[in-house]
Amino acid sequence: MIVFMLSVGLLVSVDGQNKSKAPHPGGPFTKIPAEVLPKLESHEGLVYATYGDRELQLDLYRPKSLEGELPAIVCIHGGGWWRGTRKNHGNVAKALAAKGYVAATISYRLSGEATFPAQIQDCKAAVRFLRANAGKYGIDTEKIGAIGLSAGGHLTALLGTSGGVAELEGDGGNAEQSSMIQAAVPMGAQTDFRRHHENIEDSDPNPPGEKPNIWVQFLGGKPSEVPEKWKAASPLTHLDANDPPMLFITGAEDQETTHAEKFREKMRDLGIPEGLHKIPGAPHAFPGRQKWFDEMVEKAAAWFDAQLKE
């Protein structure tokens, strides 16, 4: 007779041999608690930038219980600049909205459609859109932050450091508004592109398989071919005393380059508040697991509260 048993962390095979399955260290896949969602006002598919016939959209969330002007946070998804959608950061936006923010997760042009600086221009257009529509969505125009993972973390850091850099503004709309932000949380982010020059220069720009050389596709060439783009895309290039406080969050198992040591050292020299939080045991894509996601939201929300609410 074959008996099937269900218990936490235990699988029973049909041959009668018990096979233990340890719980994932990051917990189950990330979900927003069901009781949170009805408490959020949602506006999905808002067109925030147009380039001819091309429209870019964002999904915006706001707590129903809070009136007046709230700080806003732009959420920027990852995917190596060549894949991903705004839905990838939907949980991030909803979780931060539940913490008292207007949070918007944005689409942006991927590298298969347009090379840099299209991506940062889209991020800046999203910030300008939020300011232009502050009255409609209850946004404090003086308190806007950004958060993103991986490629989105890079764009978050670049958004923070490139305020006033005209060639990165783009023409996505609302040109009368500022694209500067007041706080940032780059996650799993690269901030100094010069560290990648040597490996990229000797790499195959068109490797076999579906995945492109993400650096070359994003920037439109190797460092020797488009050096000005490699320089302009590096957040460290633009860092100065006018830039906002930044908290870097990364998985403890991720590359050390995501610690942004040189970048944060310069921030300290400039007197800009900075920080680094490493999530124990977590890999690069830590927001996908509940335990790591919850820790990230707690740290990010505390940082944004300190910078945008106090």
Residue pairs with C-beta under 8 A, 6 or more apart in sequence:
2 14
2 16
3 12
4 12
5 12
8 23
9 20
9 21
9 22
9 23
10 18
10 20
10 21
11 18
11 19
11 20
11 21
12 18
12 19
13 19
24 289
25 281
25 289
25 291
26 281
26 282
26 286
26 288
26 289
26 290
26 291
26 292
27 289
27 290
27 291
27 292
28 289
28 290
29 288
29 289
29 290
30 91
30 287
30 288
30 289
30 290
30 293
31 91
31 290
32 91
32 94
32 95
32 98
36 94
36 95
36 98
37 94
39 63
39 64
39 65
39 98
40 61
40 62
40 63
40 64
40 94
40 97
40 98
41 61
41 62
41 63
41 64
42 59
42 60
42 61
42 62
43 59
43 60
43 61
43 62
43 137
44 59
44 60
45 57
45 59
46 57
46 58
46 59
46 60
46 104
46 129
47 55
47 56
47 57
48 56
48 57
48 58
48 106
48 125
48 126
48 129
48 172
48 173
49 55
49 56
49 122
49 125
49 126
49 129
49 172
49 173
50 56
50 172
50 173
51 171
51 172
54 109
56 106
56 107
56 108
56 109
56 122
56 125
56 126
56 172
57 86
57 106
57 107
58 86
58 104
58 105
58 106
58 107
58 126
58 129
59 86
59 87
59 90
59 93
59 104
59 105
60 93
60 102
60 103
60 104
60 137
61 93
61 94
61 97
61 102
61 103
61 104
62 70
62 97
62 101
62 102
62 103
62 137
62 138
63 70
63 97
63 98
63 100
63 101
66 100
67 138
68 138
69 134
69 138
69 139
69 140
69 141
70 100
70 101
70 102
70 138
70 139
70 140
71 100
71 101
71 102
71 139
71 140
71 143
71 144
71 145
71 304
71 308
71 309
72 101
72 102
72 103
72 104
72 130
72 137
72 139
72 140
72 143
72 144
72 145
73 93
73 96
73 101
73 102
73 103
73 104
73 144
73 145
73 146
73 147
73 304
74 104
74 106
74 123
74 126
74 127
74 130
74 144
74 145
74 146
74 147
74 159
74 181
75 86
75 89
75 92
75 93
75 96
75 103
75 104
75 105
75 106
75 146
75 147
75 148
75 152
76 89
76 105
76 106
76 108
76 123
76 146
76 147
76 148
76 152
76 153
76 155
76 156
76 159
77 84
77 85
77 86
77 87
77 88
77 89
77 105
77 106
77 148
77 149
77 151
77 152
78 84
78 88
78 148
78 149
78 150
78 151
78 152
78 153
78 188
79 88
79 110
79 150
79 151
79 152
80 111
80 150
80 151
80 211
80 214
80 218
81 110
81 111
81 116
81 119
81 151
81 214
81 217
81 218
82 110
82 111
82 112
82 211
82 212
82 214
82 217
82 218
83 110
84 110
84 151
84 152
85 107
86 105
86 106
86 107
87 105
88 105
89 105
89 148
89 149
89 152
90 105
91 287
91 293
92 103
92 105
92 147
92 287
92 297
93 103
93 104
93 105
94 103
95 293
95 297
96 103
96 147
96 297
96 300
96 301
96 304
97 103
99 297
99 301
99 304
99 305
100 309
101 304
101 308
102 130
102 137
102 138
102 139
104 126
104 130
106 122
106 123
106 126
107 122
108 118
108 119
108 122
108 123
108 126
108 155
109 118
109 119
109 122
110 119
111 119
111 212
111 214
111 217
111 218
112 212
112 217
115 217
115 218
115 219
115 220
115 229
116 218
116 219
116 220
116 229
116 232
116 233
117 167
117 168
117 170
117 229
117 232
117 233
118 170
119 151
119 155
119 218
120 155
120 158
120 159
120 162
120 168
120 170
120 233
121 168
121 169
121 170
121 171
121 172
122 170
122 172
123 146
123 155
123 156
123 158
123 159
123 179
124 159
124 162
124 168
124 169
124 170
124 172
124 179
125 170
125 172
125 173
125 174
125 179
127 144
127 146
127 159
127 177
127 178
127 179
127 180
127 181
128 172
128 173
128 174
128 175
128 177
128 178
128 179
129 173
129 174
129 177
130 137
130 139
130 141
130 144
131 139
131 141
131 144
131 174
131 177
131 178
132 173
132 174
132 176
132 177
133 139
134 140
134 141
140 308
142 182
143 182
143 183
143 308
143 309
144 181
144 182
144 308
145 181
145 182
145 183
145 184
145 185
145 244
145 304
145 307
145 308
146 156
146 159
146 160
146 181
146 183
146 184
146 185
147 156
147 184
147 185
147 186
147 187
147 300
148 154
148 155
148 156
148 186
148 187
148 189
149 187
149 188
149 285
149 287
150 187
150 188
150 189
150 284
150 285
151 214
151 218
152 187
153 186
153 187
153 188
153 189
153 190
153 258
154 186
154 189
154 190
154 191
154 235
156 184
156 185
156 186
156 187
156 189
157 184
157 186
157 189
157 191
157 235
157 246
157 260
157 263
158 168
158 233
158 234
158 235
158 238
159 179
159 181
159 184
160 181
160 184
160 186
160 235
160 243
160 244
160 246
161 235
161 236
161 237
161 238
161 239
161 240
161 243
162 168
162 235
162 238
163 178
163 179
163 180
163 181
163 242
163 243
164 180
164 242
165 232
165 238
167 232
168 232
169 175
169 179
180 244
181 244
182 244
182 307
182 308
183 244
183 245
183 246
183 303
183 304
183 307
183 308
184 244
184 245
184 246
184 247
185 246
185 247
185 248
185 249
185 300
185 303
185 304
186 235
186 246
186 248
186 249
186 260
187 248
187 249
187 250
187 287
187 296
188 249
188 250
188 251
188 254
188 258
188 284
188 285
188 286
189 235
189 248
189 250
189 258
189 260
190 196
190 257
190 258
191 234
191 235
191 236
191 260
191 262
191 263
192 234
192 235
192 236
192 257
192 260
192 262
192 263
193 230
193 231
193 233
193 234
193 236
194 230
194 234
194 236
195 257
196 215
197 223
197 230
200 213
200 215
200 216
200 222
200 223
201 222
201 223
201 224
203 213
203 216
203 222
204 213
205 213
205 216
205 221
205 222
206 212
206 213
207 213
216 222
218 233
219 226
219 229
219 230
219 233
220 226
220 229
221 229
223 230
231 237
235 263
236 262
236 263
236 266
239 263
239 266
239 267
239 270
240 270
241 270
241 271
241 272
243 267
243 270
243 272
244 272
244 307
245 272
245 273
245 274
245 303
245 307
246 264
246 267
246 272
246 273
246 274
246 275
247 274
247 275
247 276
247 277
247 299
247 300
247 303
248 258
248 259
248 260
248 264
248 274
248 275
248 276
248 277
249 276
249 277
249 278
249 279
249 296
249 299
249 300
250 258
250 259
250 276
250 277
250 278
250 279
250 284
251 258
251 278
251 279
251 281
251 282
251 283
251 284
251 285
251 286
251 292
252 278
252 279
252 280
252 281
252 282
253 281
253 282
253 283
253 284
254 282
254 283
254 284
255 284
258 284
259 276
259 278
260 276
264 274
264 275
264 276
267 273
267 274
268 274
273 307
275 303
277 299
279 286
279 292
279 295
279 296
282 289
282 292
286 292
286 293
286 296
287 293
287 296
